[in-house]
Every structure is written in C-alpha cells, then in structure tokens.
Amino acid sequence: MVFTEMISPSATVRDVIQRHPQTREVFEAMGIRVCCWDCALRTAALRGGIDLSGLLTALDEAACGQA
C-alpha cells in the first residue's frame, strides 16, 4: 500500500497495522502489545507512557519506508 497521508492519533493500532504492516515493528519496539490493538493511538501511547508525537513520527516514517 502506498503511503499518502499522515497517520492520525485517532486511528486504532489494528487499523494502522492492517494498512501499513511494516509499522508492526514500531509498535513492538515501543512496547505496544496486542491488548492495545483496538485502542486509538492516542490511548495506546498514554497507557504505555509513550510520547504521542514520537510514536506518530516513527509510524509515518515506517509507513512511507523511511524507517
């Protein structure tokens, strides 16, 4: 799938992985587990104590092949 827009903080972890399978490694590296897959990225970041801006940047980079 071609990366055409920034990943939204309201997207769920599951949606992001389905659209951009290469982002799975980012989630795993940041400690976001299967139990958060139906959470919005904003919620998953908050629960994991992860900087939301950093997470979105890493996901966008992975989705467009820069990671």
N, C-alpha and C positions, 0 to 999 in steps of 0.2 A: 504494500500500500504506500502511496506517495504522501509525504508529509506536506500539508497545505495550510495548516493553521496552528496556532499555539494551543497547547493543552490547557484546558480550563480547570481551575481548582474545584469546580462543582462536578466534574466528571468522576465516575467511580473508578476504583483501581481496576476492576474487572473490565470495564469498557476500554480503558487505556491499553491494557494488555491485549485485548481482542483486536483492537485497531492497529496496535503497534507492538507486536510480540517481542521485539528487541528491547522494550522497556522493562521486561520482567527482571532482567539483571539489576537494573537500578533499584527496583523495589526490594529485591533480595539483599542487595548491598546496604540499603538503608534500614533494613530490619522490618519492613512492612510485610506481614505474614498473611496467609490465606484467610485468617479470621477477619481481616480488614478489607477483603476484596469487594464487598458490597458497600463500602463506605466511600463518601466523596473524598477526593484527595485532601481537601482542607481538614476533614475529620481524621483521616489516617495520619496526617502529619502531626496534628495536635495530640492524638493518642500516643504517638511514638516519640514525641518531643523532637520532631524534625522541623527544621526551618522550611516553611512552605515555599518561599521564593527559591531556595536552593534545590528543593525537590522538583519544582516545575522546570527550572533551568536544565537540570540533569535529564528529565524526561523529554523535554523538547530536543535536546542535543541527541539523545538516543534515537528518538523518533525520526529525526532527519539525517541520521547516520554520521553524526559528528563525535559520538562517544567512542 
